Amino acid sequence: MTKTRESSHQAHLNWLMRLALTVLPTHYGIGAARVQGDLDRVAQSLALAHQIAIRYVGDHTSWIQIRNNVMDALAHMGRIAAATGFEAVAEDFVQARELCRAYLVSLTHEQRVQLASYDGFRNAHLTEETHDEGRDPALVLWLNPAYAPEIPAKARVQAKADERFAERYGELVVINAIFVSDAA
């Protein structure tokens, strides 16, 4: 395994374990029974997310249900990975990531902008769709729950939107800075 792949797996493992610790109860079973229960929950959550994604392809109003099911699956993957290693959940992780990616790609740019704005992305309307072959639009990456919120790629997407806002509406940035400093 290459150094990059190892560091990528470690980043994913850290994200999954953090989800498991913050989302799931810590008193849930022990040993093999817990791992099997978590594996079953991963399969159930991903299957439900997949059914919703297929049924509502192109309908952004079902994203929260899909995301919540995928987040549940990811949290259970984190608990499994903590006990057995990332390799035990790597295939499920890829399935979750690709399920979200495919669903998000099926949406229009405007729908992704609405979802990202709802999730706290500033100036989402200023993100540009990529036209590079084989690359997904920036908001697809930013919205995908398989990626930890603090990864550098997500920060770059947000920074680029903020930069575009400053370029286009610079006077508003200055007025806002004055307003914020006066309020403090």
C-alpha positions, 0 to 999 in steps of 0.5 A: 500500500502506498504512503498516500493510500495509507494516509487516506485510509487513516484519515477515513478511519479517523473520521469514521471513529469520530462519528462512531464516538459522537453518534452511537451509544458506547454501551452497545455489546462487546466483541463479535456480536457487536461487530456483527450487529454493526455490519447488519446496521451498515447493510440496512442503512446503505440499502435504505439510502440506496432505495431512496436515492434510486426512487428520488433521483434528481429530487433534492428534497430527499437528500437529508434522508439519504445523508442521515442513513449514510451517516448512520452507516458511516458511524457503524463502520467507524465502530467496526473499523476501531475494532478490526481496522479500516480494511474491514469496512473499506468496501462499504465506505466506497459504496457509501461514498459512491452512492452519495456521489451518484445521487448528488451528480443527478441534481442540478447545480441550483439544487446542490447550491440549495443543499450546501447553503442549508448545510452552512456553505457560505456563498454556495451560488458562487461555486462553479461547475467543473467541466473537466472530464472525470471530475465532479462538481465542487459541491458534490465533494463538499456535500458528500458525508463520506468525507470529513468536514475538515479535509483540505479539499472541502476548505479549498472549495469554501475558500474559492467561493469566499474569494469569488464573493470578495472579488464580486462584492468587495464593498459588501465585505468591507461594510460587513467587516465594519458592521461586525467590528462596531457590534463587538 
